[in-house]
Amino acid sequence: MALSELDRVDRAQRAANAPVDDALPVLIELVGDESWRVRNAAVQSLVALRPSSRVAEALIHSLREPEDTGRRNAALTALARLGRDALPGLLGTLADESPHVRKLAADALGLSAEPNAVPALAARLLDTDANVRAAVAEALGRVATPEAVAALRSHLLDVQPADPLEASTVLWSLSRAHVSLPLPSLDTWLKNPMTRAAALSLTTHCKEPEAALSVLQALCSPMPTLRMAAVRALVHAGAGAPVVNALLSDDEERAQVHGAAVGLLNHLDEEVAGGAATVAAWSAQPGTAAALLIHRHGRPWDAAVALAWSKHGRAASVAVAVQLVRMEPEDVALALDLLQGHPDERCAAPLADLASHAHGETLELILSALLACDPHRAIPSMMSRLLDGTLEPDDVTSVERLVLGVALEHAALVRQALRQSATMTAQGARLWAASAAPEDREMLRDLMRSPDAAVRAAACEGLGRAGTRADAEALRPMLLDENARVRAAAARSLGMVGTPSHVSLLEARAQDEDVGVVQAALEAVCKLDETRARALALDKAASPRADVAEAALGVAEVLGGVTALAAGIRALASGDVQVARAGVRALGAARVREAVTLLLPVLSDVRWELRHAVAKALPRLWHHVPPDLPELAQVRQARDLEQDPLVKEALETALEQGAR
């Protein structure tokens, strides 16, 4: 049977501790695995193996498989990380008879940026194969020592204008090394359309004042190819390049750069358009973030948008808010997300207009942004949409969730909107409950007489939050309501405002036919009388009804100690997997070593759900009773035998926590 991805990763990790003769064949095989996670694990282990010279030799040999891109790239990564240890083998490979292998050796040396490789690389600038020469030039640009730069500059003098591709490679490599050449020396290459982009990139590192003008002229040229080359050059040079700094420090030139960049945002070439977005962000004006979002059309310009926005903060927010109607849905989503980080009250009007007819995820995002900008406008807008009956069911849920999230912080606004509503819906009652204040108690008691069960349930919940001991008697009759949701809400609230004298009523509700009511009654008794709660939880944990037993075990888990231990022992013998799993969780809260002893044998149970629950419960127990070596050994053995990846991962986590 083929190994799972998790098992192959584990195999690669284990090989790091094996003798090199045993580990190398395994890891060289796994370095070509179809999964990048497995390849990454194999690279990690290869770098850790000793002696490194043996590892480098095996990796260099694997470079000779030209069709396996994944293996080749992983091998290059490993060789680069071996650094100086791989140097002898790679230097020898630079003279290999295969141009393909010579090129890959140059790539690896470039990735390692090893200065001692410069003499051998410089000699290969005269290689007979153009691809090898290009790889060598790129490698020297990555190493970027004075000797590497000198070799590239010397080679540039030898390159003939008739070979623009090689000249471009050398120019790009010099630019990567941030080399500043005299501007006149680049004149030949700036005039050649084939080398202009690379030469412009190198121009951005020139210190002469004329260099900035040269790049600006290219950026503003009527020739599209020249504008594209200038954008590519600026992006390749980076925001810290001398010419970029010079252009952005002058207001007039900055505006010209910005205008040219915005003009290329719609370019069909994704690289050009993306580069233009980056340059526009560097030279951002208040409206730049909005312009980027309008032209983005879902493209990965998030960083550019965020940078442009951050430069102008609230002014950018206002510009974006008024342009939201012109954006594609996914661009609106990004805009609304960023808007919450730069809120401004001036954004409230356009956001409220959008919210009046939006639906789905967009509505939720708009209202979230509106809340951040102006809660005094957002809450009435949300309440209006929620109470006017025009929302789809899913939208009702999301809007209500948003209001509930701010109901306490802005309770007065929520209640004011509710008072203006002509009817009391279930949503309105839930919002009253969430924002209820002591002065609302009488109104909540009135709502408990509503013919709508959802309203009665919400009123009970609100009285539990805002009520006092005096309100407990008003909840008593609700324990006998015909609707189970109301009975459960009344039980929960009685646990908050009741006294031990109400425990008998709640014990009676623990016999209810509805499991939700049983659970609410159990939790309420816990709050009022822990001793009676322990007895009640043990009694209900033995219920023949699996759902009731599971609810009681959840309460036993909260109570912990002896109650959790006794209830858990009984539940482990259940044939119902959900009850048995709840019993495992209860034992995890028992905080005694006896619980560990009971749980360890369950790691061999045929039901994966129970094995997973044990793996999750053990760290909780070990926090109170540190594991001994035999326990850890037993868990380690269970992990080694485990076939389910989810359980195996949980056991790994348990072992890591147990070893601390």
C-alpha positions in Angstrom: 0.0 0.0 0.0 1.3 3.5 -1.0 2.4 5.6 1.9 0.4 8.8 2.7 2.0 12.2 2.4 2.2 12.4 6.2 4.0 9.1 6.4 6.4 10.1 3.6 7.2 13.3 5.5 7.8 11.2 8.6 10.0 8.8 6.7 12.1 11.8 5.5 12.4 13.3 9.0 13.5 10.0 10.5 16.2 9.5 7.9 18.1 12.4 9.4 19.0 10.3 12.4 20.0 7.2 10.3 23.6 6.3 9.2 24.4 8.2 6.0 24.7 5.0 3.9 21.1 4.0 4.9 19.7 7.5 4.8 21.0 8.8 1.4 19.1 6.4 -0.9 15.9 7.1 0.9 16.3 10.9 0.9 17.5 11.1 -2.7 14.3 9.2 -3.6 12.1 11.5 -1.5 13.8 14.7 -2.9 11.9 13.9 -6.1 8.6 13.2 -4.4 5.4 14.7 -6.0 4.6 16.5 -2.7 6.5 19.7 -1.9 6.1 19.0 1.8 7.9 15.7 1.4 10.6 17.3 -0.8 11.1 20.0 1.8 11.4 17.5 4.6 13.9 15.5 2.6 16.0 18.7 2.0 16.0 19.5 5.7 17.3 16.0 6.5 19.9 16.0 3.7 21.4 19.2 5.1 21.6 17.7 8.6 23.4 14.5 7.4 27.1 14.1 7.8 29.5 13.9 6.1 28.2 16.7 3.9 30.6 15.8 1.1 28.8 12.5 0.6 25.4 14.3 0.5 26.7 16.9 -2.0 28.0 14.1 -4.2 24.6 12.4 -4.2 22.8 15.6 -4.9 25.0 16.6 -7.8 24.5 13.2 -9.3 20.7 13.8 -9.1 21.0 17.0 -11.2 21.6 14.7 -14.2 17.9 13.9 -14.4 16.7 16.8 -16.6 13.1 15.8 -16.9 12.4 15.8 -13.1 11.9 19.5 -12.3 10.8 19.0 -8.7 13.8 16.8 -7.9 16.2 19.3 -9.6 14.9 22.3 -7.8 14.9 20.5 -4.4 18.5 19.3 -5.1 19.5 22.9 -5.9 18.0 24.1 -2.7 19.8 21.5 -0.7 23.2 22.1 -2.4 22.8 25.9 -1.8 22.1 25.3 1.9 25.1 23.0 2.2 27.2 26.1 1.2 30.9 25.7 1.4 30.6 21.9 2.0 29.2 21.5 -1.5 31.8 23.8 -3.1 34.4 21.2 -4.2 31.8 19.0 -6.0 30.0 21.9 -7.6 33.3 23.5 -8.8 34.2 20.2 -10.5 30.8 20.0 -12.0 31.3 23.4 -13.7 33.6 21.5 -16.2 31.1 18.7 -16.8 30.7 17.6 -20.5 26.9 18.3 -20.3 25.9 22.0 -20.7 22.7 21.2 -18.8 24.7 20.0 -15.7 27.2 22.9 -16.0 24.2 25.3 -15.9 22.7 23.7 -12.9 26.0 23.8 -11.1 26.2 27.5 -11.8 22.6 27.9 -10.5 23.5 26.2 -7.2 26.7 28.3 -6.7 24.6 31.4 -7.3 22.0 30.3 -4.8 24.7 29.6 -2.2 26.4 33.0 -2.9 29.7 31.5 -1.9 32.5 34.0 -2.6 35.1 31.3 -3.1 33.3 30.2 -6.2 34.0 33.5 -8.0 37.2 32.5 -9.8 35.7 29.4 -11.3 32.5 31.1 -12.2 34.4 34.0 -13.9 36.3 31.5 -16.0 33.0 30.1 -17.2 31.8 33.4 -18.6 33.6 32.2 -21.7 31.7 28.9 -21.8 30.7 27.7 -25.3 27.1 27.3 -24.3 24.9 30.5 -24.1 22.7 29.1 -21.3 25.7 28.3 -19.2 27.1 31.8 -19.7 23.8 33.3 -18.7 23.6 31.1 -15.5 27.1 32.1 -14.6 26.4 35.8 -15.0 23.3 35.5 -12.8 25.4 33.6 -10.2 28.0 36.3 -10.1 25.3 38.9 -9.7 24.0 37.0 -6.7 27.5 36.6 -5.1 28.1 40.4 -5.7 31.6 40.6 -4.2 34.0 43.1 -5.8 35.7 40.3 -7.6 32.3 39.1 -9.0 31.4 42.6 -10.1 34.8 43.1 -11.7 34.4 39.9 -13.7 30.9 41.0 -14.9 32.1 44.5 -15.9 35.0 43.1 -17.8 32.8 40.6 -19.6 30.4 43.4 -20.6 33.2 45.1 -22.4 33.8 42.0 -24.4 30.2 41.3 -25.3 29.4 42.3 -28.9 26.3 44.5 -29.6 25.3 41.8 -32.0 24.6 39.6 -29.0 21.9 41.5 -27.1 20.6 38.5 -25.1 23.9 37.9 -23.4 24.4 41.6 -22.9 21.0 41.8 -21.2 21.9 39.0 -18.9 25.1 40.7 -17.8 23.3 44.0 -17.4 20.6 42.5 -15.3 23.2 40.7 -13.1 25.1 44.0 -12.5 21.8 45.6 -11.6 21.1 42.7 -9.1 24.5 43.5 -7.5 23.4 47.2 -7.3 26.4 48.3 -9.3 26.7 52.0 -10.3 28.3 52.5 -13.7 29.0 55.8 -15.4 25.9 56.7 -17.5 27.9 57.2 -20.7 29.1 53.6 -20.6 25.4 52.5 -20.9 24.6 54.6 -23.9 25.1 51.8 -26.5 22.8 49.5 -24.6 20.2 52.1 -23.9 19.8 52.7 -27.6 19.3 49.1 -28.5 15.6 48.0 -28.0 16.8 44.5 -27.1 18.9 45.6 -24.2 17.1 48.8 -23.2 15.1 47.3 -20.3 18.2 45.8 -18.7 20.3 49.0 -19.3 17.5 51.1 -17.7 17.5 48.8 -14.7 21.2 49.5 -14.3 20.7 53.2 -14.9 18.5 53.3 -11.7 21.7 52.7 -9.7 23.6 55.5 -11.4 24.5 58.5 -9.2 24.6 61.2 -11.9 21.7 63.6 -11.9 21.1 62.8 -15.6 20.3 59.2 -14.7 17.0 60.1 -13.1 16.1 62.3 -16.1 17.0 59.4 -18.5 14.6 57.0 -16.6 11.9 59.6 -16.4 12.1 60.3 -20.1 11.7 56.6 -20.8 8.8 56.3 -18.4 7.0 59.2 -20.1 7.9 58.3 -23.7 5.2 58.0 -26.3 6.8 54.6 -27.2 4.9 51.9 -25.2 7.9 49.6 -25.3 10.1 52.2 -23.7 7.5 52.9 -20.9 7.3 49.2 -20.2 11.1 48.9 -20.0 11.2 51.8 -17.6 8.6 50.3 -15.3 10.4 46.9 -15.3 13.7 48.7 -14.6 12.2 50.6 -11.6 10.6 47.5 -10.1 13.8 45.4 -10.6 15.9 48.2 -8.9 13.6 48.5 -5.9 12.3 51.5 -3.9 15.8 52.2 -2.4 17.7 52.6 -5.7 19.3 56.1 -6.1 17.3 57.1 -9.2 14.0 55.9 -7.6 14.8 58.0 -4.5 15.7 61.0 -6.7 12.5 60.8 -8.7 10.2 60.4 -5.7 11.9 63.2 -3.7 10.9 65.8 -6.3 7.2 66.6 -6.3 6.9 67.4 -10.0 8.9 64.3 -11.1 7.0 62.2 -8.6 3.7 63.3 -10.2 5.0 62.4 -13.6 6.1 59.0 -12.4 2.7 58.5 -10.9 0.8 59.5 -14.0 2.9 57.3 -16.2 2.5 54.3 -13.9 -1.3 54.7 -13.6 -1.4 54.9 -17.4 0.0 51.4 -17.6 -2.4 49.7 -15.1 -4.6 48.4 -17.8 -1.7 46.9 -19.8 -2.4 43.4 -21.1 1.0 42.1 -20.0 0.4 41.1 -16.3 4.1 41.8 -15.4 3.9 45.3 -16.8 0.6 46.1 -15.1 1.8 44.6 -11.8 5.0 46.6 -12.0 3.0 49.8 -12.8 0.9 49.1 -9.7 4.0 48.9 -7.6 5.5 52.1 -9.0 2.1 53.9 -8.6 2.1 52.8 -4.9 5.6 54.2 -4.4 4.5 57.6 -5.8 1.0 57.4 -4.3 -1.4 60.3 -4.2 -4.7 60.2 -2.1 -6.6 58.7 -5.0 -4.0 56.0 -5.9 -5.5 53.2 -3.8 -8.9 53.8 -5.4 -7.3 53.8 -8.9 -5.5 50.6 -8.2 -8.6 48.9 -6.9 -10.6 50.0 -10.0 -8.0 48.5 -12.3 -7.1 45.5 -10.2 -9.8 43.1 -11.5 -8.8 40.5 -8.9 -5.1 40.6 -9.7 -2.5 40.1 -6.9 -1.9 43.8 -6.2 -2.8 43.6 -2.5 0.6 44.8 -1.3 0.6 47.8 -3.7 -2.9 48.8 -2.7 -2.0 48.5 1.0 1.2 50.6 0.5 -0.6 53.3 -1.4 -3.4 53.4 1.2 -0.9 53.6 4.1 0.8 56.7 2.6 -2.4 58.8 2.8 -4.5 57.0 5.4 -8.0 58.5 5.8 -7.7 60.7 2.7 -7.2 57.5 0.7 -10.2 55.9 2.5 -12.5 58.6 1.4 -11.3 58.4 -2.2 -11.9 54.6 -2.1 -15.3 54.8 -0.5 -16.8 57.0 -3.2 -15.4 54.7 -5.9 -16.6 51.4 -4.5 -19.5 51.3 -7.0 -17.0 51.1 -9.9 -15.1 48.1 -8.5 -15.4 44.4 -9.2 -16.8 42.3 -6.2 -13.5 40.8 -5.2 -11.8 44.3 -5.4 -14.6 45.7 -3.2 -13.9 42.9 -0.7 -10.2 44.0 -0.5 -11.2 47.6 -0.3 -13.7 47.1 2.6 -11.2 44.9 4.5 -8.5 47.6 4.3 -11.0 50.4 5.0 -11.5 49.0 8.5 -7.8 49.7 9.2 -8.2 53.4 8.1 -11.7 54.3 9.1 -13.1 57.8 8.5 -16.5 59.2 9.3 -16.6 60.7 5.8 -16.9 57.2 4.3 -20.2 56.5 6.1 -22.5 58.1 3.6 -21.3 56.1 0.5 -21.1 52.9 2.6 -24.6 53.3 3.9 -25.9 53.8 0.4 -24.2 50.6 -0.7 -25.6 48.7 2.3 -29.1 49.7 1.4 -29.2 47.3 -1.5 -26.3 44.9 -1.0 -26.6 41.2 -0.2 -24.5 38.2 0.8 -20.9 38.5 1.9 -20.6 42.0 0.4 -23.3 43.2 2.7 -21.5 41.9 5.7 -18.2 43.5 4.6 -19.9 46.8 4.0 -21.6 46.8 7.4 -18.3 45.8 9.1 -16.5 48.8 7.4 -19.4 51.1 8.2 -19.2 50.0 11.9 -15.5 50.9 12.0 -16.2 54.3 10.3 -19.3 55.5 12.1 -21.2 53.2 14.5 -23.8 55.9 15.0 -24.8 55.6 11.4 -24.0 51.9 11.0 -26.2 50.5 13.7 -29.4 52.3 12.5 -28.6 51.1 9.0 -28.1 47.6 10.1 -31.2 47.6 12.3 -33.3 49.0 9.4 -32.2 46.2 7.1 -32.7 43.6 9.8 -36.2 44.7 10.8 -37.7 45.7 7.5 -38.1 42.1 6.3 -36.3 42.5 3.0 -33.2 40.5 3.8 -32.5 36.9 2.7 -32.3 34.3 5.5 -28.5 34.1 5.2 -28.2 37.9 5.3 -30.4 38.0 8.4 -28.0 35.7 10.2 -24.9 37.6 9.2 -26.4 41.1 10.0 -27.8 39.9 13.3 -24.3 38.5 14.2 -22.7 41.8 13.5 -25.2 43.7 15.7 -24.9 41.2 18.5 -21.1 41.7 18.4 -21.5 45.4 19.2 -24.8 45.2 21.2 -23.1 45.7 24.5 -20.7 48.4 23.4 -23.5 50.4 21.7 -26.5 49.2 23.7 -28.2 52.6 23.7 -28.1 52.8 19.9 -29.5 49.3 19.5 -32.3 49.9 21.9 -33.2 53.2 20.3 -33.5 51.6 16.9 -35.6 48.8 18.4 -38.0 51.3 20.1 -38.6 52.9 16.7 -39.6 49.6 15.2 -43.3 49.0 14.7 -43.2 45.3 15.4 -41.1 43.0 17.6 -39.6 40.2 15.6 -37.5 37.3 16.9 -34.4 39.1 15.6 -35.4 42.3 17.5 -36.1 40.3 20.7 -32.6 38.7 20.5 -31.1 42.1 20.0 -33.0 43.4 23.0 -31.7 40.5 25.0 -28.1 41.1 23.9 -28.2 44.8 24.7 -30.6 44.7 27.7 -30.0 47.1 30.6 -31.6 46.9 34.1 -34.2 49.5 33.0 -35.4 47.0 30.3 -36.5 44.3 32.8 -40.2 45.2 32.7 -40.3 45.2 28.9 -38.5 41.8 28.8 -41.1 40.4 31.2 -43.8 41.7 28.9 -42.1 40.0 25.9 -42.2 36.7 27.8 -46.0 36.7 27.1 -45.5 37.0 23.3 -47.3 34.4 21.1 -43.9 34.0 19.3 -41.8 31.4 20.9 -38.6 32.9 19.5 -39.5 36.2 21.2 -40.3 34.5 24.5 -36.9 32.6 24.4 -35.0 35.8 23.6 -36.8 37.7 26.4 -35.8 34.9 28.9 -32.2 35.2 27.8 -32.3 39.0 28.2 -33.7 38.7 31.7 -30.9 36.4 32.6 -28.3 39.0 31.5 -30.0 42.2 32.8 -32.2 40.8 35.6 -31.7 40.5 39.4 -32.7 38.0 42.0 -36.2 39.5 42.0 -36.7 38.4 38.4 -36.2 34.7 39.1 -39.8 34.2 39.9 -40.8 35.6 36.5 -38.7 32.8 34.9 -40.3 30.0 36.9 -43.4 29.5 34.8 -41.3 29.7 31.6 -39.7 26.4 32.7 -43.0 24.8 31.7 -43.4 26.6 28.4 -44.7 24.4 25.5 -41.6 25.3 23.5 -38.3 23.6 24.2 -36.2 26.6 23.3 -38.1 28.7 25.8 -37.7 26.2 28.5 -33.9 25.9 27.8 -33.6 29.7 27.8 -35.5 30.0 31.1 -33.3 27.3 32.7 -30.1 29.1 31.6 -31.3 32.4 32.9 -32.4 31.0 36.2 -28.8 29.8 36.6 -27.7 33.4 36.4 -30.3 35.2 38.5 -31.7 32.3 40.7 -30.7 31.1 44.1 -30.1 27.6 45.5 -33.8 27.5 46.3 -34.5 27.1 42.6 -32.3 24.0 42.2 -35.3 21.6 42.7 -37.1 23.3 39.8 -34.0 22.8 37.6 -33.5 19.2 38.7 -37.1 18.6 37.5 -36.2 20.2 34.1 -33.2 17.8 33.9 -35.8 15.1 33.2 -37.2 17.0 30.2 -37.7 15.1 26.9 -35.6 17.7 25.0 -31.8 17.3 25.4 -31.2 21.0 25.0 -33.4 21.7 28.1 -31.6 18.9 30.0 -28.2 20.4 29.2 -29.4 24.0 30.1 -30.8 22.7 33.4 -27.6 20.8 34.3 -25.4 23.9 33.5 -27.7 26.1 35.6 -27.5 23.7 38.6 -23.7 23.9 38.3 -23.9 27.6 38.9 -26.2 27.4 41.9 -25.2 24.3 43.8 -22.0 22.4 42.8 -22.6 19.5 45.2 -26.1 18.7 43.8 -24.8 19.3 40.3 -22.2 16.6 40.7 -24.8 14.1 41.8 -27.2 15.1 39.0 -24.4 14.9 36.3 -23.5 11.4 37.4 -27.1 10.3 37.3 -27.8 11.7 33.9 -24.5 10.4 32.5 -25.9 6.9 33.1 -29.0 7.7 31.0 -30.0 5.2 28.3 -30.4 8.1 26.0 -27.1 8.8 24.3 -27.8 12.5 23.7 -28.6 13.0 27.4 -25.6 11.0 28.6 -23.4 13.0 26.3 -24.8 16.4 27.6 -24.2 15.2 31.2 -20.7 14.1 30.4 -20.0 17.6 29.1 -21.1 19.0 32.5 -19.0 16.4 34.3 -16.0 17.5 32.3 -16.6 21.1 33.5 -16.9 20.0 37.1 -13.7 17.9 36.8 -12.2 15.8 39.6 -13.9 12.8 41.0 -17.2 13.6 39.1 -15.3 13.6 35.7 -13.5 10.4 36.7 -16.6 8.5 37.7 -18.7 9.6 34.8 -15.9 9.0 32.3 -15.3 5.4 33.6 -18.9 4.6 33.1 -19.1 6.2 29.6 -16.0 4.3 28.3 -18.0 1.1 28.3 -20.7 2.6 26.1 -21.3 1.2 22.7 -22.2 4.6 21.4 -19.1 6.3 20.0 -20.3 9.8 20.9 -21.0 8.9 24.5 -17.6 7.1 24.8 -15.8 10.1 23.3 -17.5 12.4 25.7 -16.3 10.0 28.5 -12.8 10.4 27.2 -13.1 14.1 27.4 -14.4 13.9 30.9 -11.5 11.7 32.0 -9.2 14.3 30.5 -10.6 16.8 33.0 -10.2 14.4 36.0 -6.7 15.6 36.8 -5.6 12.3 38.4 -3.1 9.6 37.2 -5.8 7.0 37.3 -7.4 8.7 34.3 -4.2 8.3 32.3 -4.1 4.6 33.2 -7.7 4.2 31.9 -7.1 6.2 28.7 -3.9 4.6 27.4 -5.5 1.2 26.5 -8.1 3.1 24.4 -5.3 4.1 22.0 -5.7 0.6 20.5 -9.5 0.9 20.1 -10.7 0.2 16.6 -12.7 3.5 16.6 -10.5 6.3 15.3 -12.7 8.9 17.0 -11.9 7.5 20.4 -8.1 7.3 19.7 -8.2 10.9 18.5 -10.1 12.0 21.7 -7.5 10.2 23.9 -4.6 12.0 22.0 -6.3 15.3 22.7 -7.1 14.4 26.4 -3.7 13.3 27.5 -1.9 16.7 27.4 -4.7 18.1 29.6 -4.0 15.4 32.1 -0.3 15.7 31.9 -0.5 19.4 32.7 -1.6 18.2 36.2 0.1 14.8 36.5 3.4 14.9 34.5 3.9 11.8 32.4 6.4 9.1 33.3 8.7 7.4 30.8 6.5 4.2 30.4 3.5 6.4 29.5 5.4 8.3 26.9 6.8 5.0 25.5 3.3 3.6 25.2 2.0 6.7 23.4 5.1 6.7 21.1 4.4 3.1 20.2 0.7 4.0 19.5 1.9 6.8 17.2 4.2 4.5 15.3 1.4 2.0 14.7 -1.3 4.6 13.9 -2.6 4.7 10.3 -5.0 7.6 10.6 -3.2 10.8 9.8 -5.4 13.0 12.0 -4.9 10.7 15.0 -1.1 10.4 14.3 -0.8 14.2 14.2 -2.6 14.5 17.5 -0.4 11.9 19.1 2.7 13.8 17.8 1.4 16.9 19.5 0.7 15.1 22.7 4.2 13.7 22.8 5.7 17.2 22.2 3.7 18.6 25.0 4.4 15.7 27.3 8.2 16.1 26.7 8.2 19.7 28.0 
